[in-house]
């Protein structure tokens, strides 16, 4: 498989816009470990090899265990995740698969017990952002494998100073 288009060169404004959103989300107050996991989970659902590669590496570099990474795809059967994480994963799946039931009320009720209004809005935007990244990477066939953990961290640090 070959890449189709380097959208970062063809339309650099798209990259800047998505990175601007990531800068906000990086500083929004949600746990970075949780954000790594929901990005990985959405990427698994979407089958985005580039983003699965990236977010599994970033999560591992941030201290996530191999077991929790391996079991993420089967989180409902794995007792190693917290209630808050489980609610976030259910929300991630519902928002990512929005055409399958339009985010059911019972999933909203579950996530509502674990996240306040701001956290839920930020969590939902995080899910929307990774779905946008997935769609860009899948559409233009970005090649997985070369990403190094924290490769883009400097972009977040510059914005906070």
Backbone as ProteinMPNN parsed JSONL, in Angstrom:
{"seq_chain_A": "XXXXXXXXXXXXXXXXXXXXXXXXXXXXXXXXXXXXXXXXXXXXXXXXXXXXXXXXXXXXXXXXXXXXXXXXXXXXXXXXXXXXXXXXXXXXXXXXXXXXXXXXXXXXXXXXXXXXXXXXXXXXXXXXXXXXXXXXXXXXXXXXXXXXXXXXXXXXXXXXX", "coords_chain_A": {"N_chain_A": [[0.848, -1.182, 0.0], [0.487, 2.239, -0.736], [1.014, 5.66, 0.216], [-1.469, 8.091, -0.527], [-1.67, 10.869, -0.681], [-0.045, 13.693, 0.619], [-1.488, 15.349, 2.849], [-0.707, 17.236, 4.688], [1.079, 18.84, 3.44], [-0.303, 19.576, 1.145], [-2.527, 20.962, 2.105], [-1.817, 22.704, 4.491], [-3.165, 24.175, 6.42], [-5.216, 22.575, 7.39], [-3.889, 20.802, 9.038], [-2.807, 22.569, 10.947], [-5.201, 23.531, 12.068], [-6.354, 21.199, 13.238], [-4.273, 20.564, 14.999], [-4.414, 22.799, 16.652], [-6.806, 22.3, 17.998], [-5.997, 19.961, 19.324], [-4.057, 21.031, 21.032], [-5.666, 22.525, 22.782], [-7.169, 20.379, 23.903], [-5.15, 18.892, 25.081], [-4.546, 20.445, 27.255], [-6.918, 20.568, 28.688], [-7.614, 19.376, 31.071], [-8.505, 16.762, 31.326], [-7.443, 13.462, 32.099], [-4.365, 12.499, 30.77], [-3.625, 9.864, 30.251], [-6.112, 8.584, 30.006], [-7.027, 9.925, 27.737], [-5.186, 8.992, 25.824], [-6.004, 6.308, 25.723], [-8.702, 6.464, 24.823], [-8.297, 7.564, 22.328], [-6.848, 5.536, 21.131], [-8.779, 3.481, 21.257], [-10.912, 4.452, 19.61], [-9.506, 4.569, 17.219], [-8.983, 1.869, 16.811], [-11.591, 0.933, 16.346], [-12.154, 2.281, 13.967], [-10.241, 1.204, 12.358], [-7.754, 2.359, 11.81], [-4.61, 2.171, 10.994], [-2.304, 3.821, 11.147], [-2.918, 5.613, 13.262], [-3.453, 3.823, 15.331], [-0.921, 2.723, 15.671], [0.485, 5.076, 16.451], [-0.909, 5.957, 18.833], [-0.838, 3.744, 20.521], [1.893, 3.558, 20.957], [2.411, 6.08, 22.151], [0.803, 5.864, 24.455], [2.025, 3.713, 25.773], [4.583, 4.781, 26.205], [3.885, 6.729, 27.993], [3.447, 5.302, 30.237], [1.431, 3.406, 30.291], [0.271, 0.055, 30.707], [1.262, -2.992, 29.051], [-0.647, -5.043, 29.163], [-3.092, -3.659, 29.565], [-3.21, -2.256, 27.194], [-3.318, -4.331, 25.295], [-5.746, -5.535, 25.948], [-7.665, -3.651, 25.432], [-9.392, -3.639, 23.205], [-11.209, -5.505, 24.001], [-12.471, -4.51, 26.273], [-14.832, -4.671, 27.786], [-14.912, -7.24, 28.804], [-12.693, -7.346, 30.361], [-11.452, -6.98, 33.561], [-9.759, -4.922, 34.369], [-10.026, -2.208, 34.051], [-11.133, 1.025, 35.169], [-14.317, 2.243, 36.478], [-14.796, 4.782, 35.489], [-13.118, 4.82, 33.223], [-14.345, 2.767, 31.764], [-16.87, 3.9, 31.261], [-16.035, 6.015, 29.648], [-14.98, 4.583, 27.48], [-17.284, 3.286, 26.502], [-18.719, 5.546, 25.744], [-16.974, 6.569, 23.825], [-17.135, 4.555, 21.88], [-19.871, 4.746, 21.177], [-20.06, 7.408, 20.221], [-18.215, 7.339, 18.146], [-19.335, 5.395, 16.493], [-21.663, 6.646, 15.507], [-23.797, 6.324, 13.759], [-24.92, 3.963, 14.531], [-27.386, 3.827, 16.317], [-27.337, 6.445, 17.218], [-25.978, 7.491, 19.565], [-26.899, 6.196, 22.283], [-29.308, 6.716, 24.968], [-28.836, 5.286, 27.345], [-26.074, 4.949, 27.333], [-25.259, 7.572, 27.505], [-26.278, 8.153, 30.067], [-24.646, 6.511, 31.626], [-22.049, 7.586, 31.184], [-22.463, 10.101, 32.135], [-22.577, 9.808, 34.859], [-19.932, 9.672, 35.537], [-18.513, 11.849, 34.539], [-18.291, 15.404, 34.632], [-20.055, 18.321, 33.288], [-18.229, 19.97, 31.736], [-16.06, 18.197, 31.46], [-17.313, 16.143, 30.03], [-18.023, 17.425, 27.659], [-15.431, 18.037, 26.75], [-14.356, 15.438, 26.55], [-15.998, 14.393, 24.54], [-15.31, 16.076, 22.419], [-12.669, 15.288, 22.166], [-13.001, 12.715, 21.201], [-14.291, 13.291, 18.797], [-12.184, 14.65, 17.559], [-10.153, 12.641, 17.276], [-11.493, 10.967, 15.573], [-11.613, 12.603, 13.308], [-8.843, 12.813, 12.71], [-8.381, 10.078, 12.195], [-9.913, 9.726, 9.876], [-8.573, 11.35, 8.051], [-6.034, 10.095, 7.987], [-6.704, 7.48, 7.135], [-8.037, 7.952, 4.682], [-6.008, 9.067, 3.104], [-4.105, 7.173, 3.281], [-1.941, 7.042, 5.237], [1.207, 5.893, 6.25], [1.82, 3.467, 8.699], [4.134, 2.881, 11.447], [6.586, 4.341, 11.463], [6.307, 6.331, 13.329], [7.412, 7.927, 16.309], [7.289, 7.751, 19.862], [5.867, 10.582, 21.424], [6.514, 12.307, 19.39], [5.252, 14.612, 18.422], [5.08, 16.196, 20.635], [6.451, 18.564, 21.203], [5.013, 20.503, 19.877], [2.812, 20.902, 21.459], [3.951, 21.873, 23.796], [5.104, 24.349, 23.059], [2.846, 25.881, 22.679], [1.859, 26.28, 25.217], [3.497, 28.044, 26.532]], "CA_chain_A": [[0.0, 0.0, 0.0], [1.233, 3.485, -0.8], [0.285, 6.87, 0.578], [-2.134, 8.709, -1.67], [-1.521, 12.316, -0.706], [0.439, 14.287, 1.867], [-2.406, 16.473, 3.091], [-0.035, 18.246, 5.503], [1.715, 19.766, 2.48], [-1.315, 20.048, 0.204], [-3.408, 21.904, 2.801], [-1.265, 22.781, 5.842], [-4.138, 24.769, 7.336], [-5.958, 21.503, 8.043], [-3.032, 20.299, 10.115], [-2.768, 23.599, 11.985], [-6.51, 23.576, 12.733], [-6.485, 20.031, 14.107], [-3.312, 20.691, 16.092], [-4.956, 23.791, 17.585], [-7.768, 21.573, 18.824], [-5.223, 19.065, 20.187], [-3.433, 21.85, 22.078], [-6.71, 22.753, 23.785], [-7.507, 19.119, 24.572], [-3.985, 18.513, 25.894], [-4.574, 21.237, 28.485], [-8.297, 20.731, 29.17], [-7.772, 18.829, 32.408], [-8.749, 15.321, 31.311], [-6.245, 12.658, 32.295], [-3.713, 12.185, 29.494], [-3.695, 8.419, 30.061], [-7.438, 8.293, 29.488], [-7.09, 10.427, 26.359], [-4.462, 8.026, 24.976], [-6.812, 5.099, 25.556], [-9.879, 6.682, 23.976], [-7.8, 7.737, 20.954], [-6.525, 4.198, 20.646], [-10.022, 2.715, 21.066], [-11.586, 4.943, 18.4], [-8.686, 4.179, 16.073], [-9.233, 0.441, 16.607], [-12.917, 0.818, 15.733], [-12.072, 2.787, 12.598], [-9.241, 0.458, 11.601], [-6.724, 3.3, 11.372], [-3.307, 1.611, 11.375], [-1.378, 4.89, 11.515], [-3.277, 6.143, 14.578], [-3.254, 2.746, 16.303], [0.526, 2.714, 15.894], [0.845, 6.281, 17.197], [-1.474, 6.066, 20.175], [-0.331, 2.66, 21.362], [3.258, 3.949, 21.337], [2.338, 7.196, 23.097], [0.254, 5.358, 25.72], [3.071, 2.895, 26.413], [5.636, 5.698, 26.651], [3.339, 7.482, 29.132], [3.353, 4.415, 31.385], [0.348, 2.427, 30.2], [0.793, -1.309, 30.7], [0.997, -3.8, 27.868], [-1.897, -5.776, 29.359], [-4.226, -2.764, 29.334], [-3.243, -1.946, 25.763], [-3.745, -5.53, 24.573], [-7.135, -5.876, 26.257], [-8.557, -2.521, 25.177], [-10.418, -4.016, 22.236], [-12.175, -6.347, 24.711], [-12.547, -3.873, 27.589], [-16.028, -5.091, 28.54], [-14.627, -8.515, 29.453], [-11.444, -7.232, 31.122], [-11.744, -6.281, 34.819], [-8.619, -4.072, 34.746], [-10.317, -0.799, 33.795], [-11.987, 1.661, 36.177], [-15.669, 2.586, 36.027], [-14.668, 6.004, 34.677], [-12.58, 4.412, 31.924], [-15.38, 1.998, 31.065], [-17.866, 4.856, 30.767], [-15.396, 6.737, 28.538], [-14.877, 3.673, 26.331], [-18.635, 3.122, 25.956], [-19.031, 6.818, 25.08], [-16.116, 6.613, 22.628], [-17.714, 3.661, 20.876], [-21.157, 5.288, 20.72], [-19.83, 8.626, 19.431], [-17.51, 6.937, 16.926], [-20.301, 4.656, 15.665], [-22.857, 7.467, 15.708], [-24.914, 5.83, 12.946], [-25.501, 2.798, 15.213], [-28.206, 4.181, 17.466], [-27.255, 7.866, 17.538], [-25.51, 7.665, 20.942], [-28.053, 5.825, 23.11], [-29.529, 7.359, 26.265], [-28.214, 4.523, 28.432], [-24.633, 5.234, 27.307], [-25.154, 8.926, 28.058], [-26.501, 8.071, 31.513], [-23.451, 5.901, 32.217], [-20.914, 8.52, 31.142], [-22.881, 11.257, 32.94], [-22.253, 9.5, 36.257], [-18.48, 9.71, 35.724], [-17.914, 13.082, 34.01], [-19.105, 16.613, 34.755], [-20.417, 18.92, 31.997], [-17.031, 20.355, 30.981], [-15.317, 16.981, 31.123], [-18.041, 15.407, 28.996], [-17.85, 18.173, 26.408], [-14.04, 17.844, 26.324], [-14.225, 14.044, 26.142], [-16.674, 14.24, 23.252], [-14.485, 16.737, 21.41], [-11.489, 14.433, 21.966], [-13.448, 11.62, 20.339], [-14.501, 13.878, 17.47], [-10.873, 14.963, 16.987], [-9.459, 11.438, 16.813], [-12.209, 10.491, 14.386], [-11.151, 13.422, 12.183], [-7.486, 12.345, 12.383], [-8.517, 8.746, 11.583], [-10.432, 9.851, 8.524], [-7.499, 11.889, 7.21], [-4.994, 9.071, 7.835], [-7.241, 6.369, 6.343], [-8.331, 8.413, 3.321], [-4.775, 9.33, 2.351], [-3.245, 6.006, 3.507], [-0.691, 7.35, 5.942], [1.908, 4.652, 6.563], [2.174, 3.26, 10.104], [5.411, 2.263, 11.764], [7.712, 5.251, 11.668], [6.04, 7.268, 14.426], [8.149, 7.758, 17.559], [6.511, 8.305, 20.978], [6.094, 11.988, 21.744], [7.046, 12.984, 18.205], [4.634, 15.926, 18.25], [4.94, 16.827, 21.954], [6.978, 19.936, 21.173], [3.975, 21.403, 19.392], [1.956, 21.234, 22.603], [4.736, 22.651, 24.76], [5.244, 25.721, 22.556], [1.582, 26.59, 22.827], [1.561, 26.562, 26.629], [4.456, 29.002, 27.092]], "C_chain_A": [[0.887, 1.236, 0.0], [0.358, 4.639, -0.349], [-0.297, 7.491, -0.677], [-1.792, 10.181, -1.822], [-0.966, 12.76, 0.634], [-0.396, 15.539, 2.122], [-1.755, 17.573, 3.911], [0.696, 19.262, 4.629], [0.686, 20.366, 1.535], [-2.21, 21.125, 0.822], [-2.942, 22.027, 4.251], [-2.21, 23.408, 6.863], [-4.956, 23.711, 8.059], [-5.173, 20.959, 9.229], [-2.982, 21.3, 11.269], [-4.076, 23.649, 12.763], [-6.677, 22.399, 13.691], [-5.488, 20.083, 15.259], [-3.767, 21.732, 17.102], [-5.965, 23.157, 18.529], [-7.033, 20.651, 19.789], [-4.532, 19.829, 21.318], [-4.45, 22.137, 23.18], [-6.968, 21.482, 24.59], [-6.374, 18.643, 25.479], [-4.008, 19.235, 27.244], [-5.938, 21.345, 29.132], [-8.533, 20.173, 30.572], [-8.118, 17.346, 32.448], [-7.418, 14.595, 31.433], [-5.654, 12.25, 30.943], [-3.728, 10.688, 29.207], [-5.033, 7.99, 29.483], [-7.552, 8.75, 28.038], [-6.351, 9.501, 25.403], [-5.337, 6.812, 24.696], [-8.036, 5.33, 24.676], [-9.457, 6.928, 22.519], [-7.456, 6.388, 20.337], [-7.794, 3.404, 20.36], [-10.765, 3.164, 19.82], [-10.822, 4.519, 17.154], [-8.823, 2.693, 15.775], [-10.567, 0.243, 15.89], [-12.862, 1.204, 14.264], [-11.062, 2.039, 11.736], [-8.139, 1.341, 11.055], [-5.348, 2.843, 11.862], [-2.336, 2.686, 11.835], [-1.652, 5.38, 12.935], [-3.179, 5.077, 15.669], [-1.774, 2.673, 16.665], [0.929, 3.881, 16.793], [0.363, 6.224, 18.64], [-1.108, 4.902, 21.081], [1.083, 2.982, 21.828], [3.249, 5.075, 22.362], [1.819, 6.73, 24.461], [1.313, 4.556, 26.473], [4.174, 3.792, 26.966], [5.196, 6.502, 27.872], [3.11, 6.587, 30.345], [2.226, 3.406, 31.356], [0.952, 1.033, 30.102], [0.439, -2.023, 29.398], [-0.354, -4.499, 27.989], [-3.102, -4.889, 29.057], [-4.33, -2.357, 27.866], [-3.782, -3.137, 24.973], [-5.225, -5.823, 24.763], [-8.137, -4.778, 25.904], [-9.691, -2.876, 24.221], [-11.51, -4.881, 22.868], [-12.41, -5.808, 26.125], [-13.753, -4.322, 28.411], [-15.777, -6.385, 29.324], [-13.4, -8.455, 30.356], [-11.674, -6.399, 32.386], [-10.675, -5.271, 35.243], [-8.846, -2.588, 34.511], [-11.271, -0.26, 34.86], [-13.382, 1.927, 35.606], [-15.634, 3.828, 35.141], [-14.133, 5.665, 33.283], [-13.634, 3.664, 31.118], [-16.463, 2.912, 30.488], [-17.3, 5.623, 29.57], [-15.284, 5.857, 27.296], [-16.246, 3.46, 25.686], [-19.042, 4.377, 25.184], [-18.243, 6.936, 23.777], [-16.715, 5.749, 21.52], [-19.011, 4.223, 20.311], [-20.971, 6.519, 19.836], [-19.132, 8.286, 18.116], [-18.45, 6.219, 15.958], [-21.649, 5.361, 15.709], [-24.049, 6.984, 14.868], [-25.576, 4.595, 13.547], [-26.237, 3.245, 16.473], [-28.098, 5.615, 17.916], [-26.948, 8.159, 19.004], [-26.684, 7.45, 21.914], [-28.094, 6.516, 24.474], [-28.836, 6.614, 27.4], [-26.698, 4.733, 28.475], [-24.39, 6.639, 27.858], [-25.312, 8.896, 29.573], [-25.275, 7.504, 32.225], [-22.285, 6.891, 32.268], [-21.193, 9.737, 32.019], [-22.563, 11.054, 34.419], [-20.764, 9.692, 36.559], [-17.826, 11.032, 35.332], [-18.854, 14.263, 34.219], [-19.325, 17.226, 33.367], [-19.188, 19.25, 31.149], [-16.242, 19.131, 30.549], [-15.993, 16.212, 29.992], [-17.94, 16.115, 27.647], [-16.434, 17.97, 25.861], [-13.798, 16.41, 25.846], [-14.833, 13.833, 24.758], [-15.877, 14.914, 22.141], [-13.21, 15.941, 21.139], [-11.821, 13.276, 21.025], [-13.674, 12.133, 18.918], [-13.157, 14.16, 16.785], [-10.172, 13.711, 16.482], [-10.184, 10.843, 15.614], [-11.83, 11.312, 13.154], [-9.756, 12.987, 11.739], [-7.551, 10.989, 11.68], [-8.952, 8.871, 10.129], [-9.39, 10.439, 7.567], [-6.455, 10.799, 6.938], [-5.467, 7.91, 6.963], [-7.435, 6.8, 4.884], [-7.075, 8.57, 2.477], [-3.704, 8.271, 2.588], [-1.888, 6.365, 4.108], [-0.084, 6.042, 6.431], [2.246, 4.55, 8.046], [3.598, 2.739, 10.238], [6.523, 3.216, 12.12], [7.523, 6.2, 12.844], [6.849, 6.898, 15.667], [7.35, 8.404, 18.689], [6.893, 9.753, 21.271], [6.584, 12.829, 20.576], [6.497, 14.408, 18.04], [4.504, 16.702, 19.562], [5.416, 18.275, 21.96], [5.93, 20.938, 20.684], [3.022, 21.817, 20.518], [2.684, 22.111, 23.591], [4.86, 24.097, 24.323], [3.986, 26.539, 22.807], [1.28, 26.983, 24.266], [2.487, 27.609, 27.235], [4.207, 30.396, 26.582]], "O_chain_A": [[1.922, 1.265, 0.667], [-0.863, 4.615, -0.502], [0.3, 7.429, -1.752], [-1.641, 10.685, -2.935], [-1.38, 12.251, 1.676], [-0.059, 16.634, 1.673], [-2.187, 18.724, 3.85], [0.903, 20.405, 5.034], [0.789, 21.535, 1.163], [-2.6, 22.08, 0.15], [-3.601, 21.508, 5.152], [-2.054, 23.181, 8.063], [-5.352, 23.91, 9.207], [-5.735, 20.692, 10.291], [-3.101, 20.917, 12.433], [-4.065, 23.795, 13.985], [-7.098, 22.585, 14.832], [-5.817, 19.689, 16.378], [-3.53, 21.566, 18.298], [-5.974, 23.45, 19.725], [-7.407, 20.565, 20.959], [-4.434, 19.326, 22.437], [-4.143, 22.011, 24.365], [-6.982, 21.514, 25.821], [-6.625, 18.054, 26.531], [-3.546, 18.698, 28.25], [-6.11, 22.147, 30.05], [-9.554, 20.474, 31.191], [-8.031, 16.728, 33.509], [-6.395, 15.061, 30.932], [-6.358, 11.721, 30.082], [-3.832, 10.281, 28.05], [-5.095, 7.146, 28.589], [-8.114, 8.039, 27.204], [-6.825, 9.247, 24.295], [-5.405, 6.341, 23.561], [-8.374, 4.471, 23.861], [-10.17, 6.548, 21.591], [-7.741, 6.136, 19.166], [-7.884, 2.727, 19.335], [-11.209, 2.321, 19.041], [-11.427, 4.151, 16.147], [-8.785, 2.292, 14.612], [-10.655, -0.529, 14.935], [-13.454, 0.534, 13.417], [-11.03, 2.219, 10.518], [-7.64, 1.103, 9.955], [-4.971, 3.099, 13.006], [-1.616, 2.488, 12.814], [-0.722, 5.543, 13.725], [-2.856, 5.395, 16.814], [-1.424, 2.571, 17.84], [1.634, 3.691, 17.784], [1.149, 6.423, 19.567], [-1.071, 5.065, 22.3], [1.434, 2.706, 22.975], [3.999, 5.031, 23.337], [2.331, 7.149, 25.499], [1.469, 4.714, 27.683], [4.645, 3.575, 28.082], [6.025, 6.909, 28.687], [2.63, 7.059, 31.375], [2.072, 2.626, 32.296], [2.006, 0.844, 29.495], [-0.549, -1.699, 28.738], [-1.12, -4.542, 27.026], [-4.031, -5.317, 28.37], [-5.431, -2.14, 27.36], [-4.613, -2.966, 24.081], [-5.888, -6.305, 23.844], [-9.342, -4.97, 26.067], [-10.828, -2.45, 24.422], [-12.612, -4.979, 22.329], [-12.535, -6.587, 27.07], [-13.675, -4.345, 29.64], [-16.366, -6.594, 30.384], [-13.101, -9.428, 31.048], [-12.051, -5.231, 32.29], [-10.695, -4.81, 36.384], [-7.944, -1.785, 34.749], [-12.109, -0.992, 35.385], [-13.593, 1.843, 34.396], [-16.363, 3.91, 34.153], [-14.641, 6.169, 32.281], [-13.793, 3.905, 29.922], [-16.914, 2.714, 29.359], [-18.008, 5.854, 28.59], [-15.473, 6.337, 26.179], [-16.358, 3.454, 24.46], [-19.633, 4.289, 24.108], [-18.783, 7.353, 22.752], [-16.79, 6.168, 20.365], [-19.229, 4.181, 19.1], [-21.646, 6.659, 18.816], [-19.431, 8.886, 17.084], [-18.367, 6.414, 14.745], [-22.674, 4.716, 15.931], [-25.197, 7.22, 15.244], [-26.669, 4.213, 13.128], [-25.739, 3.05, 17.582], [-28.716, 5.983, 18.915], [-27.607, 9.001, 19.614], [-27.364, 8.398, 22.308], [-27.06, 6.854, 25.052], [-28.307, 7.239, 28.319], [-26.104, 4.696, 29.553], [-23.427, 6.866, 28.592], [-24.551, 9.551, 30.285], [-24.911, 7.969, 33.305], [-21.614, 7.01, 33.293], [-20.272, 10.332, 32.578], [-22.309, 12.017, 35.143], [-20.385, 9.857, 37.718], [-16.701, 11.309, 35.748], [-20.062, 14.149, 34.011], [-18.827, 16.694, 32.375], [-19.111, 18.859, 29.984], [-15.806, 19.04, 29.402], [-15.321, 15.691, 29.101], [-17.789, 15.466, 26.612], [-16.252, 17.758, 24.662], [-13.109, 16.196, 24.848], [-14.24, 13.169, 23.908], [-15.78, 14.377, 21.037], [-12.722, 15.92, 20.01], [-11.02, 12.91, 20.165], [-13.289, 11.478, 17.95], [-13.008, 13.939, 15.583], [-9.645, 13.712, 15.369], [-9.546, 10.272, 14.729], [-11.737, 10.759, 12.058], [-9.505, 12.813, 10.547], [-6.86, 10.771, 10.686], [-8.412, 8.194, 9.254], [-9.339, 10.057, 6.398], [-6.041, 10.604, 5.795], [-4.704, 7.41, 6.136], [-7.039, 6.084, 3.964], [-7.069, 8.25, 1.288], [-2.557, 8.423, 2.168], [-0.836, 6.035, 3.559], [-0.789, 5.185, 6.965], [2.889, 5.444, 8.596], [4.187, 2.228, 9.285], [7.328, 2.921, 13.003], [8.488, 6.81, 13.304], [6.96, 5.727, 16.031], [6.79, 9.485, 18.507], [8.071, 10.101, 21.355], [7.027, 13.96, 20.775], [7.205, 15.299, 17.571], [3.877, 17.762, 19.589], [4.841, 19.117, 22.65], [5.977, 22.11, 21.059], [2.497, 22.93, 20.527], [2.081, 23.013, 24.173], [4.732, 24.996, 25.154], [4.051, 27.73, 23.109], [0.522, 27.924, 24.504], [2.263, 28.023, 28.372], [4.924, 31.326, 26.953]]}, "name": "protein", "num_of_chains": 1, "seq": "XXXXXXXXXXXXXXXXXXXXXXXXXXXXXXXXXXXXXXXXXXXXXXXXXXXXXXXXXXXXXXXXXXXXXXXXXXXXXXXXXXXXXXXXXXXXXXXXXXXXXXXXXXXXXXXXXXXXXXXXXXXXXXXXXXXXXXXXXXXXXXXXXXXXXXXXXXXXXXXXX"}
